[in-house]
Amino acid sequence: MTAAARSIGGVTGWRATLAVLGAAAAFAGCWIAVEDVLGRSLGRRYDLLQIVWMRYAFHLAWLAALAIVLRPRPTWRSSRPIAQVMRSMTMLAMPLTFVAAMSVGERPMTVWTVFWIAPAIATGVAAAAMGEGAPRWAWVALALAFVATVLVLRPAPPAGATSLLVSIAMAASFGLYVALTRALRDQPVWTNLWHSAAWVFLALTLVMPWRAVLPGAADLVLFAAMGGVGLVALYLLDRLLAGRTVASLAPLLFLPVVPVGLARLTGADGAPLATAGGLLALIGVSVYAAARGSADAAGGAVAGGLVRR
């Protein structure tokens, strides 16, 4: 990123905690907008893979538009192309494994509940393959956050061993994306964002033109919004992982569950106390992880910020 980009690398204490919480909450809001609001609306009319294809097409279109106005022009070249392609392919593996889980009779809520082992997978990969520390507090926070997620979502038991394994594969896909994003923190942010979408789009372009449904004008607006909001979400995740170890950030990745729980509380929730307890636990774990991660960063464990210089 250019030297003009702002950084919170020198910000410590409660300001850093609030900055990380705010960015993580914004990421969660973008996640819900893409996966739930826009995704659900478009999913009534289009195949999931077409939705993914169109999302990343507009992701690339928004990046191209930004490249025209940014000075100096961002670079798309990466010194680590293999890692970039691997990370992009995890974004293709996620919808493919979701479709596979549905095809063997799994319920969507069960798949998404299993999916939330992804932060623990990311932490384990970063510790084992990248040598990042994974302190005990982070593992305890991840365990508490997952239990709280189960309380909020209350899924049915897995339909079988095959569907469970496919759901775990979906979680592993996102876990690997997070770990690889941290590993690629030395690359310019715009380079990372371009590669995140380019290889998924290219792979799907090999098959989608022959099976896609031509969208109308209103749906093109929704696809454009999905691409733009998804771009913001990946930007925020990239910036968060530029300044925090995976272990210190992973507990905050559960925040997208919070809007789901709030929606249940305002609707017909069969177990409001369990949902409320789960929500309070998720919020508490997130605040603790943000504060503890800020303390670790101030102590020299992590250097960096929401926007890399």
N, C-alpha and C positions, 0 to 999 in steps of 0.2 A: 504494500500500500504506500501511498505517497507520504512525504514528511508532513504534509498539511493535515493528514488525518488525525483526529483527536484520539487520545488514549487515556485510560484510567490507571495506567501502570503506576503512577505516583499517588494514587488515591488509596487510602487505607481506612480502617475502622468502619464506622457505621455508614459512611458515604459509599464505600466499596460494597458493603452488604446490600444497601438499597439499590445500587446500580446493578448488581448481579441479579437480585430478586426482580427488579423491574424488567431486565432483559429476558430473564427466564419466563416471567409471566407473559411478556409480549410474544415470546416463542410459543408458549402454550396457547395463547389466543389465536395465533396464526395457524397452529396445528389443527385446532378445532374448526376453524373456518375452512381449511382445505379438506380435512378428512371427514368431517361430519356435515357441516352446513352445505358447502358447495359440492362435495363429493356425493352426499346423499341425494341432492337435487338432480345432479347430472346422472347418477347411477340408475335412475328410473328410466332413462332413455338410451344410455350408451353402455357398451361393454367396458369393464374396468380397465383393460389394457388400452383401449382408445382414450379413456380419460387420462391415464398416465401419459400417453403419447402427446395428447394435446396440451396437457399441463406443461410438459417440458419444452414443447415447441414454443409456447408463449414465454416460458422462463428464458429461453434463448433470445426470443424477440425483445423482451424487456432489457436484457443485458446489452443487446446490440444497440437499442435506442439510447441507453445510458452511455455506451462507449462513444457515441457521436458527440455528446455534450461534455463529457469529462475531459479535463486537462490536468496532467498529461494523459494521453490515451492509455487505458489499461492493457496489460499484456495477457494473451491467452496461452502463451507457451509455458510449459512446466518443465522443471529439471527432474521431475519424478513422474514420468508418464505412466509407468506400470502401476504405481500406487493410485494414481488418479483414475485409471480405467477400472481397477479393482473396486475402488470406492463407489464409482458410478454404477457398477454392476450390482452392488448391494441394493441400490434403489430400484433396480429391475427385479431382483430376487424377492423383495418384499411383496409386491402385488401378485407375483407368480405363486408364491407360497400361500398367500391368502386365498387365491382362487383354488389352489390344490386342496387346502383344508376344507373349503366349502364343498368341493366335489366329492369328498369322502364323508360328507354328512355332519360336519362340525357346525356348531352354532357360532354366529359372529361374536357374541359377547364372550364366549369361552376362548375363542382365538385371541381376542384383544386382551383378555386377562392374562393369558399365558405370555402374550407379547411383552408384558411389562417386566419380564425377567431380563429384558434387553439392557437396562442400565447396569445390572450386575454382570452380564456378559461383557459389556464394554469395559467395565472396571477390571475384570479378570484378564481380558486380552491386553489391556494397557499395562497391567502389572507383569504379565508373563512375557509378552513379546517386546515391550517398549521400556521395561525397567522402571516404570512409574510406581511410586509408592501407593499402597492401598491401606491406609491406617484402619485400625479396628473400628473407630467411630463411624467410618464410611460404610463398612459392611453392616454394622448394626443399623445405621440409618436406612440402608437399602432394604434390609429385611423388614424393618418397621413399615417402610413405605409400601412394600409389596403386600404385606398383610392388610394395611389400610386400603389398598386398591381392591383387594378381594372383598373387603367389607362394603365398599362403595358399589362395585360392579355386581357382586354376588352371582357369578356365572353358574351354569349347569356343569356337572362333571364332564370331562372330555368324552367324546363319543367312542373313542377307542385308541389303541396305541399308535396307529398310523396317523390319525388326525393330531394327536398330541405331539408327535415327532415333527410333523409339518408345521405346527404352530410354533414349536421351539425353533425351527429353522427360520421362520419369519422374524422371531425375536433376535436370533443370531445375526440376521441380515442388518437390522438397525444397529445392533451392538457393534458390529464390525464397522459400519459407517461412522459411528461416533469415534471409535478408536482410531480409524484411519484419518478422520478429520483432525484429531489432535496430532497425529503423526505428521500431517501435512501443514502444520501451523507455520512452517518456514516459507511456505509459498504465498504469493500475493492472493488476497481474498478474492479478487475478481477472477483470477486463474482457477481457483478452487470451485467457484460458483459455475464457471463455464463448463469445466470438466464434469461436475456433478450431473449436469443435464445432458451434455452433448452425447455421451456414449449410450445412455438409455434411449435417447431420441433416435440415434442412428440404428441401434439394434431393433427397435420397434418399427422403424421406417421400412425395414426389410419385409415386413409382413402386413402392416396396418393399412397401406393404401388399397389393398385388395379386400379388406373386411370392414373398413371403417364406414360409419354412417355419416352422411354429410350434415353437419350441424346448421341450424338456422341462425339468424342474426342475434337473437336473444341469447342462445346458448353459446355463441362465440364470445359474447360479453362475459358470460360466466366462466368460460375457459380462460379468457384473458385475466379475469380477476383471480382465478385459481393459480395461474402461472405467476402473477405478480405477488400474491400473498405467500405462495410457496417459496418464491425467491427471497422474500424478507425473512421467512422462517429459517431457511438455510443460512442466510447471512448472519442472523442472530446466533445460531448454533455455532457457526464458524468462529465468530468473535468471542463467544463465551469460552470455547475450547482453546482459543489462542492465549487466554489468560489464566486458565485453571486446569489443574490436572483432571483427568477423567474421573478419578475417585471423588474429588471434592465437588464436582459438578453433577455427577450421576444422580444423587438423590433429588435434585431439582428437576430432572427430566420427567418425573411423575406428575408435574403440575397440570398437564392436559387432562388428567383424571378429575381435577377439581371442578371444571365447568360441567362435566357429566354428572357428578354428584349433586351439584347445585340444581341442575335441571330435574334430577330425581326428587329432590326435596320439595321443589315447587310443583311437582306433578303428583301422580298417584304412586307414592313410594310405600311398598309393603313393610319396610323396616326402617323407618326414619331415624331411629336412634343409632342403628348400625351405620347408616349413611353419614349422619352427622359426626359420629365418632371417627369414622374413617377420614372424613374431610378435615377435621381438626388435627388428626395425626399427620396427614399429608402436609398441611400448612405448617405445622410445628416442625416437622422434619426438614422442610424446605428452608425455613428461617434459620434453623440451627446449622444446616449445611452451608448456607450462604455466609453466616457469621463465622463459622469455624474455618471455612475456606479462605475468608478474608484475613483471619488471624494467621493462618499458615502462610499466606502470600506476604503479609507484612513481616513475617519472620524470615522470609527469604526462600520459602519452599517453592514459590511460583513467581514468575515475573511476566508481565504482559498486561493486556487489557482487552476491553471490548472491541477496540479497533487497533490493529497492528500498525505501527509506524511504517 
